[in-house]
């Protein structure tokens, strides 16, 4: 059965969501509609629909005009064995001592590694993206230096892979939070799949605005793998929640945005200790003075 996609971009979350809802009323109707913010700092949102027959081009043109969107790009996708494709593309990832893998690669876990199971169905934040990989490598660096936190927070946790990595190493109290309810459900499922129940607490929260985060602060280690804008907005609250001598591993930062993020955290009283780039993404370790 052929599959067609129709994709466009436009500015603003509200406008994108309105266009997504309007697409669902097309005839033929899409089998699914997605609305996503682009991770390039542009402020643009992508709206896309999937169709089992060619979409109504005139209807799409009318929608793009009504919602001030760019022209839809319509493509026909070849038939694909998606399970096989995902398994090929989600090859295991090594980041220092950490080994991120899917259940289909369970036989490849190296002896002596710290395994982190993230299956394809829960694949945002698997270690394949430069931001997550950078955070795991930064974490490995802290471990090599003998850093031992008593409390850890993973803000914007996604799959909770970073929180789980910390739980593999330290007996620290660890909280993983995300603003998205689905992400929290995924994080909890991953914690169970990795046998870390009781070690990582998963909660729904925006930034540090949650009673459990406030009660657990200050943290010796904070992960924040999000985006430039939210990272900068979070700087004062993160600085307040970080213990003296504590570290913050920050990512979700395009290379050209790195200086702005470092400057915002320096203004909040947290200084750059380490900075690395993987592809187009920057990861930093920031330290709060003792």
C-alpha positions in Angstrom: 0.0 0.0 0.0 1.5 3.4 -1.0 2.1 6.0 1.7 2.1 9.7 1.0 3.4 12.5 3.2 2.6 16.2 3.1 4.9 18.5 5.1 5.1 22.2 5.7 6.5 24.6 8.2 5.2 27.8 9.8 5.8 30.0 12.8 4.3 29.5 16.2 2.9 26.6 18.2 -0.7 27.8 18.2 -0.7 28.3 14.4 0.9 24.9 13.8 -1.6 23.1 16.0 -4.5 24.9 14.3 -3.2 23.7 10.9 -2.7 20.2 12.2 -6.4 20.1 13.3 -7.5 21.5 9.9 -5.5 18.8 8.1 -7.5 16.1 9.9 -10.6 17.3 8.1 -9.2 16.8 4.6 -10.8 14.3 2.2 -9.1 11.9 1.8 -8.3 12.2 5.4 -4.7 11.5 6.7 -4.0 8.4 8.7 -2.0 10.6 11.1 -0.9 14.2 11.6 2.2 15.3 13.5 3.1 18.8 14.9 6.7 19.3 16.0 8.9 22.2 16.9 12.1 22.3 14.8 15.3 21.9 17.0 17.3 24.6 15.2 16.3 27.6 17.2 14.3 29.1 14.3 11.0 29.2 16.1 9.4 27.3 13.2 7.1 24.3 13.6 6.7 21.4 11.2 3.2 20.0 10.4 2.9 16.8 8.5 0.3 14.3 7.5 0.5 10.7 6.3 -2.0 9.4 3.7 -2.7 6.0 2.2 -3.8 7.7 -1.1 -2.6 10.9 -2.8 -3.7 13.9 -0.7 -6.0 16.7 -2.1 -3.4 19.1 -3.4 -6.0 21.9 -3.8 -7.2 21.4 -0.3 -3.6 21.6 1.1 -2.9 24.7 -1.0 -6.0 26.3 0.6 -4.8 25.4 4.1 -1.3 26.7 3.6 -2.8 30.0 2.4 -5.3 30.2 5.3 -2.6 29.4 7.9 0.3 31.4 6.4 2.4 28.2 6.0 5.0 27.4 3.4 3.9 25.3 0.4 3.4 21.7 1.3 6.0 19.2 0.1 4.1 16.1 -1.0 6.1 12.8 -1.4 5.3 9.2 -2.0 7.2 6.9 0.2 8.4 3.5 -1.0 7.1 0.4 0.9 9.4 -0.3 3.7 9.8 -3.0 6.4 9.9 -0.4 9.2 10.8 -2.9 11.9 13.9 -4.0 10.0 14.7 -0.4 9.1 14.5 0.8 12.7 16.6 -2.1 13.9 19.3 -1.3 11.3 19.3 2.4 12.1 19.2 2.0 15.9 22.5 0.2 16.1 24.0 0.0 19.6 25.8 3.2 20.8 28.9 3.3 23.0 29.6 6.4 25.1 32.5 5.7 27.4 31.4 2.9 29.7 27.8 3.2 28.6 26.2 0.9 26.0 22.8 2.0 24.7 21.0 -0.8 22.8 17.6 -2.2 21.7 16.4 -5.6 22.9 17.1 -7.0 19.4 20.8 -6.4 20.2 20.9 -7.8 23.7 23.5 -10.4 22.6 25.9 -7.6 21.7 26.3 -6.0 25.2 30.0 -6.0 26.0 31.2 -7.5 29.2 32.0 -4.8 31.7 29.9 -2.1 30.1 27.0 -0.3 31.7 24.0 -1.4 29.6 21.0 0.9 28.9 18.1 -0.7 27.2 16.0 1.7 25.0 13.8 0.0 22.5 12.9 1.5 19.1 9.3 2.2 20.1 10.7 4.6 22.7 13.5 6.0 20.6 13.7 9.8 21.4 16.8 10.2 23.4 18.6 6.9 22.7 22.2 8.0 22.4 22.1 8.2 18.6 21.5 11.9 18.7 24.6 14.1 19.2 23.0 15.8 22.3 22.3 12.6 24.2 25.6 11.0 23.2 27.4 14.2 24.3 25.7 14.1 27.7 26.7 10.4 28.2 30.3 11.2 27.3 30.3 14.2 29.7 28.9 11.9 32.4 31.6 9.4 31.7 34.2 12.2 32.1 32.8 13.1 35.5 32.9 9.5 36.6 36.6 9.2 35.5 37.3 12.3 37.6 35.9 10.6 40.7 32.8 12.8 41.0 30.2 11.3 43.3 26.9 13.1 43.6 24.4 12.4 46.4 21.4 13.7 44.4 20.7 14.0 40.6 18.0 15.7 38.6 17.4 15.0 34.9 15.3 17.9 33.6 13.5 17.3 30.3 14.4 13.6 30.6 12.8 12.1 27.5 13.6 8.4 27.7 15.4 9.0 31.1 18.5 7.5 29.6 20.7 10.0 31.4 19.0 9.5 34.8 19.3 5.7 34.3 23.0 6.1 33.4 23.6 7.9 36.6 21.7 5.2 38.5 23.9 2.6 37.1 26.9 4.2 38.7 25.9 5.9 42.0 23.5 5.2 44.8 22.3 8.8 44.6 18.7 9.9 44.9 17.6 10.5 41.2 14.6 12.4 39.8 13.8 12.4 36.1 11.2 15.0 35.0 9.6 16.1 31.8 7.0 18.6 30.8 5.3 16.0 28.5 3.1 13.3 30.1 3.9 10.8 27.4 7.6 11.2 28.0 7.1 10.5 31.7 5.2 7.3 30.8 8.0 6.3 28.5 10.6 7.1 31.1 8.8 5.0 33.7 8.6 2.1 31.2 12.3 2.4 30.5 13.2 2.4 34.2 11.3 -0.8 34.7 12.8 -2.4 31.6 16.3 -1.7 33.0 15.5 -3.0 36.5 15.9 0.4 38.1 12.5 0.6 39.9 13.0 2.5 43.1 16.2 4.1 41.9 14.8 6.7 39.5 11.7 8.7 40.3 9.8 10.0 37.2 7.6 13.0 37.5 5.8 15.5 35.2 7.1 19.0 35.8 8.0 22.2 34.0 11.6 23.1 34.9 12.0 22.9 38.7 8.4 23.8 39.4 7.4 20.7 41.3 7.2 19.9 45.1 9.4 16.8 44.8 12.1 18.8 42.9 12.0 21.6 45.4 12.1 19.2 48.3 15.1 17.2 46.9 17.2 20.3 46.0 19.9 21.2 46.1 21.3 18.7 43.5 24.9 17.8 43.1 24.3 16.9 39.4 21.7 18.3 37.0 21.2 17.2 33.4 19.3 19.6 31.1 19.3 18.3 27.5 16.7 20.6 26.0 17.1 23.6 23.7 18.9 27.0 23.8 15.8 29.1 24.7 14.5 27.0 27.5 18.1 26.4 28.8 18.7 30.2 29.0 15.3 30.8 30.7 16.1 28.0 33.1 19.5 29.3 34.1 18.5 31.2 37.3 16.3 28.3 38.6 19.0 25.7 37.8 21.7 27.8 39.5 19.5 28.0 42.6 18.8 24.3 42.6 22.5 23.3 42.1 24.6 22.6 45.2 27.9 24.4 45.7 30.5 22.5 43.9 27.8 20.8 41.8 27.9 20.1 38.1 25.3 20.7 35.4 25.5 18.9 32.1 23.8 21.0 29.4 23.0 20.1 25.8 20.4 20.6 23.0 22.7 23.5 22.0 23.7 24.1 18.4 27.4 24.9 18.1 26.8 28.5 17.2 24.5 28.9 20.3 27.1 27.6 22.8 28.6 31.0 23.7 25.1 32.5 24.5 24.2 29.6 26.8 27.6 29.7 28.6 27.2 33.4 29.1 23.7 33.1 30.5 24.9 30.5 33.0 28.0 32.5 33.9 25.7 35.4 34.7 23.7 33.1 37.0 26.9 32.1 38.8 27.8 28.8 37.1 31.1 28.6 35.2 32.2 26.5 32.2 34.3 23.5 33.1 34.2 21.5 29.8 32.8 21.9 26.4 32.6 19.4 23.5 31.0 19.2 20.0 29.5 16.2 18.3 28.4 17.1 14.8 26.3 20.3 15.0 25.6 20.0 18.7 27.5 21.3 21.8 27.5 19.8 25.2 28.9 21.6 28.3 29.7 20.7 31.9 29.1 23.8 34.1 30.3 24.0 37.7 28.9 26.0 40.6 31.6 27.5 42.9 32.0 25.9 46.3 
